Amino acid sequence: MKQRVQFSELLGVQVSVRGLSDVRGAPKGSVTHMISLLDSSYGGAADPEQVGLVDHLVLHFDDISERIPGKRVVRREDIQALLEFGQRLAANLDQERHLLIHCHAGVSRSSAALLVLMARAEPERNAQRAMDELLQICPWGLPNVSVVEEGDRLLGYHGKLQDVVTLYYDSLRAGANVT
């Protein structure tokens, strides 16, 4: 997976999406904010001291879309915490910030969390604009459906955020080039 930093017009910050093994590869001091989305059974987290963070949100839930015994699906309070983090991130836009979002692989939970944060920041509630920017920043992203559904509900998108993700997955299944 290509590791890169992109500027998010919607968030007004530099953003990178990575897997857990790539987090320590971030240059110390370049990342100011981090979101760690880890399996429910994973006891550790990236060391904030290692990358010199201002703010770090750690959430533990599994990369699943339906209940499975022994696994933890994302909950409303997880997405509420994510949205509160987004509000803190949006404060003081005059300061340079770099948000690093990671899950274990840097593909599903992290891209879904970034989509939810961008949807929160989208002033016209344009779900497609948020999805388009997600795919510019993270073209390998495959947003976790449960994270998107809960974000859609909490943000009042009335299914529009879920719809753009469903259309994206449908186009992937049909073999369309969507990036």
KENUKOL-52373 format. One record per residue: residue in three letters; x, y, z of N, C-alpha, C in turn. Coordinates in pm, whole numbers, plus 50000, padded with zeros to 5 digits. Layout:
BEGIN
ALAXYZXYZXYZ/...
END
This chain:
BEGIN
MET500844988350000500005000050000500895012350000/LYS500615021649913501405033849904501075043050021/GLN502085046950097501885056050209502115070250161/ARG501115078550179501245092350135500425101350225/VAL500755113950219500025124150294499315132750192/GLN498045134650212497225142850122496545153750205/PHE496245164950142495495175450210494015172950190/SER493245173350297491795171950290491165185650287/GLU490525188850175489805201650165488695202350268/LEU487995191350287486865191350381487315193050525/LEU488405186550562488875187250701489825198950724/GLY490465203750619491415214650633492725210550698/VAL493085197850687494315192650749494975182650654/GLN496245179850681496945169050612496435155850670/VAL496245145950585495715133050629496545121750570/SER496805111550650497365099250598496625087550661/VAL496465077050582495795064950626496805053650615/ARG496975046250724497995035750728497495023550802/GLY498245012950787498035001050869498865002350996/LEU498574994051093499264994651222500774993151207/SER501224984351121502664982151106503374994251046/ASP502635003050980503235014950917503215027351006/VAL502565026651120502425038551205503795043351254/ARG504625034151294505935038251346506845043751236/GLY506455042151112507215047751001506955062450979/ALA505955068051047505665082251033506765090251101/PRO507305100451034508365108351096507895114951225/LYS508695113851329508345119551459508125134651444/GLY507015139051501506675153251498505845157351379/SER505755148951276504965152851159503475150451182/VAL503135140551265501745137351295501365144451424/THR500255151951419499795159051538498585152351602/HIS497785145451521496565139051568496495124851512/MET496045115451595495965101551548494685095051596/ILE494125086851509492995078251544493455063951522/SER493395055851629493765041751624492495033551637/LEU492195025651534490995017151532491475002651535/LEU491374996551651492024983651674491014972751707/ASP491404960351681490554949051715490234949051864/SER489064943651898488654943352038489604935052124/SER490274925352064491184916852140492614922252144/TYR492864933152072494224938552065494464947352188/GLY495464943952265495724951052389496544963552375/GLY497274964952268498174976252254497584987452170/ALA498384997552151498065008752063499385014852022/ALA499345022651916500555029651876500975038951989/ASP502255040152010502785048352119502755063052079/PRO501885071152143501805085252107503125092652126/GLU503935088352222505215094952244506145092752125/GLN505995081452060506865078251947506655087951830/VAL505435092551814505155101451702504855115851745/GLY504865118951875504715132551924503345138651899/LEU502305132451953500935136451925500395147452016/VAL499475155251960498695164952036497435158152090/ASP496805149652008495545143152045495535129051984/HIS495055119352061495045105452015493755098752063/LEU492985093851968491765086351998492035071651969/VAL491755063052067491905048652050490545042152069/LEU490095034851968488825027551975489105012851946/HIS488415004252018488574989751999487254983751953/PHE487214979551827486104971751773486634964051654/ASP485954953351619486454944651513485954949251376/ASP486664945151274486334948651136485264939151083/ILE484064940751138482924932351101481724941451076/SER480744936251004479544943850975478294937851038/GLU478434926451100477314920451172477864913351295/ARG476984910951389477404904851515477944890651493/ILE479104888251553479744875151551480154872151695/PRO479814860351748480194857151886481704859051908/GLY482014865852018483414868152053484034880351987/LYS483294886951900483774899051831482924910951873/ARG483464922851857482744935051895482514943551771/VAL481254945751738480904954451627480964968951677/VAL481184978451587481234992451626479914996351695/ARG480015005151790478835009751866478655024851847/ARG477475029251880477125043451870478155052151945/GLU478545047952065479475056052144480855056952079/ASP481235046952000482505047551927482455058951825/ILE481355059651751481235069851647481025083651711/GLN480345084251824480245096951896481625101951937/ALA482465092951986483845096752023484615101451900/LEU484415094651787485075098651662484625112751621/LEU483335115551630482825128751592483315139551688/GLU483435136451816483995146051912485455148751880/PHE486185138551841487575140451799487615149751678/GLY486715147651582486635156251464486365170751501/GLN485555172751602485285186451648486545192751706/ARG487295185051784488555190351839489555193151727/LEU489595184451629490495186051516490185198951438/ALA488895202051427488455213751352488735226951426/ALA488985226251555489285238451631490655243951589/ASN490785256851586492045263451554492605259251418/LEU491825261051315492255257051181493495264651133/ASP493875275251203495065282651162496355275251199/GLN496245264951282497435257151319497605245651221/GLU498845242851183499115231851092498905218651165/ARG498125209851103497855196951163497995185751061/HIS498365174151111498465162051030497755150951106/LEU496665146051048495885135251106496325122051044/LEU496685112551129496985099051084495885090051139/ILE495205083051050494185073451089494705059551054/HIS494635050551150495075036851119494165026651185/CYS494055015451118493485003351175494574992751157/HIS494244980251157495294970251143495874970051001/ALA495014971150900495494970550761495484983950690/GLY494784993950745494705006950678493755007050561/VAL492724998550565491824997150451490364999850486/SER489824993250586488384993250608487925002750719/ARG488304999950843487865008650953488425022750938/SER489685023650899490305036950888489665045150776/SER489385039050662488755046650554487315050350590/ALA486615041650662485255044850706485275056450805/ALA486225056350898486335067350995486635080450925/LEU487535080050827487855092250752486625097150676/LEU485875088050616484645091950546483665098650641/VAL483475093150759482565098950857483035112850899/LEU484335114450922484865127750958484655137750845/MET484865133450722484655142450609483175145750592/ALA482325136050613480875138550605480445148450713/ARG481065147550831480775157050939481135171150897/ALA482235172550824482735185650785482075191150659/GLU481375182850582480775186950455479575195950482/PRO479685208950451478635218450490477295216150419/GLU477315210450301476075208550226475525194350239/ARG476135186350326475725172450345475755164750214/ASN476805167350135476995160750007477835148250029/ALA477145136950040477815124250068478775120449956/GLN478425123249833479285119649721480585127549725/ARG480505140249763481745148149774482675142149879/ALA482115138049991482925131850096483555118850045/MET482785110949974483295098249920484385100749815/ASP484165110749729485165113949627486485118049691/GLU486415126249795487655130549861488315118849932/LEU487515110049993488085098150056488905090249955/LEU488345088049837489025079949736490245086949678/GLN490285100149684491495107449643492615105249745/ILE492255105649872493245104149979493625089549999/CYS492655080749988492835066550019492165058049911/PRO492765057549790492135050249680491985035249704/TRP492695029649801492595015549835491515013149940/GLY490865023749987489895022550095488675014350059/LEU488255006350154487024998350144486265000450275/PRO485505011450285484915015450414484055004650480/ASN484315002650608483534993450690482094998350695/VAL481174989850653479764993550639479144997250773/SER479464990250881478884993351012479305007151062/VAL480545010751040481025024051079480275034651000/VAL480135032550870479435042150784477965043250825/GLU477305032050850475895032350889475685040351018/GLU476535037951116476385045051243476695059951225/GLY477715063051147478025077051118476885083851044/ASP476305077050949475165082350873474035085950968/ARG473715076851060472625079351156472925091351245/LEU474125091651303474465102451397474565116051329/LEU474995116151203475145128851130473855133351061/GLY472845124951060471585128550997471645128850845/TYR472395119750787472495118950641471325111250580/HIS470495105050661469295098050616469585087750506/GLY470655080150524470985069350431471875073450315/LYS472115086350295472895090850179474345086450186/LEU474925086350304476305081950319476405066850293/GLN475455059550346475405045150320475225042450170/ASP474395050550106474115048549963475365050149877/VAL476195060349906477395062249822478385050849841/VAL478445045449962479325034049986478785021649915/THR477485019649921476865008349851477105009449701/LEU476945021249645477205023249501478665020449467/TYR479555024649555480985022049535481265007049532/TYR480734999849631480934985349634480294978549514/ASP479104983249472478454977549354479314979649230/SER479934991549218480774994249101482044985649105/LEU482584982949223483744974049234483364959849192/ARG482194955349237481744941949199481504940849049/ALA481064951848989480794951848844482094953548764/GLY483194956348832484484957648765484764971548711/ALA483994981448756484214995148709485425001248777/ASN486105009948705487205017648761486605030048824/VAL486575030548958485895041449027486835051949084/THR488145050049072489055059949130489475070249029/
END
